[in-house]
């Protein structure tokens, strides 16, 4: 069961998404947490990161 959803919107900012998600994973307990990334640009790198 998901206890927390963290959402973030981005537009042409792969580095921002990458480092934000990595910092959350490193410094917070993200069990029972889902990440929702809304990419308004359609960056293939961001899509690959989020799907992986």
N, C-alpha and C positions, 0 to 999 in steps of 0.2 A: 504494500500500500504506500502510495506517495504521500508524504507528510508536508512537503514544501515544493513549490514550483518557483524557479528563478527564471525570469524572463528578461531578455535584452534585445534591443533593436539595434541594427547596424546598417550602415551604408558605406560600402567600399572601405571597410576597416578590419581586414583580416587579423592584423596584429593585435588590435584591441580586443577582439573576441578571443583569440588564442591565449593571450596573457591573462585576461580576466578569468577564463575557465580554468586555466592551469593554477592560478593563485587560489581560486576557490577549492579546487581539488587538493592542493597541498596544505592549506591552512585551516580548512573547515571539515567537519564531518559531513559528508554529502551522501551518506546512506539514506535511503528513503527520500531522495531529492531528485527532481527532474529539471533539466535545463531546456528552456524554450528560446531559440534564437530566431529572430525574424530579420531576414536579410532583404532589404528593399532594393538591392542592386542586382543580386543573383550571382555573386562571386562563386566560381567553381571551387576555389580553395576553401572557402568558409563552409560550403556544402559538404565537402569531403571530410573536413575536420569534425563537423557536427555529427555526421553519419557514422564516423569511426569511433 
